[in-house]
């Protein structure tokens, strides 16, 4: 337990070492929910098929893990000036003739080809379109067949760019200083477009972070952020056992915030339905032999050491099999379990920790617990980085460092290679199968700490100092805080930290601006 006190209000359900609020055991956000359903029926509105021998192979989740491609529409905005005697007829800009325009279109095509080849996430570049009149601006703005407009601001009227921004489709304005013919909007994007020729920002749909000068690397990280945001929004989530937050604010505000800000679609699976699926699966001898083979192959992997009972690993693969069936049927990329102790450990006959680790390593997101305060940051960071998110308990920051720990930890933290891992019991129960991952010392990480009221995120860049073995949750990181650690100590809210390998602070900050969530980052962001 955290302390020995109980919150006021309804009786709380203990989970691991934390006090928990009552579970929500209803389908959230979706309409047309029927009564409780069993195998072969409706579970939270989703039809599940009974496990048969034709389903001995665990469902393939590769398509779910890919995410939806980011559709980028490049738009060249320009105007060709005509000479007029004794007047300022020529604006800034190197596009002066139709031939200049054609050369610029070819240059852009080549650059976009190089950009796409460098993107490590699915991206579709649509054909380049041009805007050189009010009618063309209206036509392009009227066809919203993309996720982002990449606007080349060579010249042209202010209203043309404003029309594209007004679509509410994210706009990235690319302007040239040294990378080609100078663009007019390199000069005037700040004071004309964003400040409307005044001193304060007035453009409602863009800000300074949406403007890029010359550098396609700066375009790429913004597109990476928008890819992450596109796939994080509208997440389909499966909540095994319902929704259960660590805090009263998270429990009360989480569902509405998930729906209204992030567009979540949540299916709950009651314990009775999970039990029916497990019982049917356990009765299938051929299926169970497959689970034993999967467990044996897993334990034979280099770097894996078993320090718990083998049967817990077999039970884990059965849990993964059932969880993936549910996720594929629901089209869900995220899964959470409401409790790791309580009923679930009895149903699975193992703690769910290793199962959640495997799901994350397979490109999905799976967290203990179904607390939406950390689910949404974990999902966003996974899609931005293309790597697993590790949701952990935060400890007290001190001397420029903080310890992070949890028993449900991914192993494939770089998205490709498995870290050395001991398979141990879940710490608090000393039962089942959990991961103690040996994280790479010196590895740079992104760390997000969402508050419990879902109103603000905190962030810092970290460096892994050690993977110790204290008497706490199995997978542990002593993390160096890059930045003002005292500011984090004094300002930090929330409880869980979400961590991934690599530095994605720019992307996270950019994505949060698009959904209106403030953040406080104690590390310098380039």
Buried (B, 14 or more C-beta within 10 A) or exposed (E): EEEEEEEEEEEBBEBBEBBBBEBBBEBBBBEEBEEEBBBBBBBBBBEBEBBEEEBBEBBEBEEBBEBEBBBBBBBBBBBBEEEEEEEEEEEEBBBBEEEBBEBBBEBBEEBBEEBBEEBEBEBEBBEBBBBBEEEBBEEBBEEEEBBBBBBBBBBBBBEBBBBBBBBEBBBBBBBBEEBBBBBBBBBBBEEBBBBBEEEEEEBEBBEEBBBBBBEBEBBBBBBBBBBBBBBBBEBBBBBBBBBBBBBBBBBBBBBEBBBEBBEBBBBBBBBBBBBBBBEBBBEBEEBBEBBBEBBEEBBEEEEBEBEBBBBBBBBBBBBBBBBBBBBBBBEBBBBBBBBBBBBBBEBBBBBBBBBBBBBBBBBBBBBBBBBBBBBBBBBBBBBBBBBBBBBBBBBEBEEBBBBBBBBBBBBBBBBEEBBBBBBBBBBBBEBBBBBBBBBBEEBBBBBBBBBBBBEBBBBBBBBBBBBEEEEBBBBBBBBBBBBBBEBBBEEBBBBBBBBBBBBBBBBBBBBBBBEEBEBBBBBEBE
